[in-house]
Amino acid sequence: MKELIINTEKNQLNIQLITDFIAQTYWAKGRTLQQVQKTIANSLNFGVYLEGRQIGYARVVTDFTTIAYLMDVFIIESERGKGYSKKLMEYILSHPELKQVENWKLNTKDAHGLYQQFGFKEVQNPKKMMERELKNSTSQ
């Protein structure tokens, strides 16, 4: 069995891999290296490594008490379907600094099945939710 390591060490992240991957996604198309660097600097980051090579990533923006926003979650295409995204979610949700967070949020177009396994559900009252987006923004 290959060794899977997940950690929050920013200095181990392959920023170019993260940028190349998420800049091609529906949620962050065109995000630049500088933007990725800024998001990493201001988030709790989770790198996923297989045999020393980064294969996945996620980040959380949070106050560590009342709210956490899960973002930029991915496993590279060649390593999907092997349970790594589930292991990443387990790691994030059991992280000591995040275990007491009362309210979690995320946006997804196509991964509902994954997140539902961890207690996420569709917004009960979307009329209470509001958002503000800048035109041509690459934020989620």
Helices and strands as residue ranges (DSSP letters): E 4-7, G 10-12, H 15-22, H 33-41, E 44-50, E 53-62, E 67-75, G 77-79, H 84-93, E 103-105, H 112-116, G 126-128
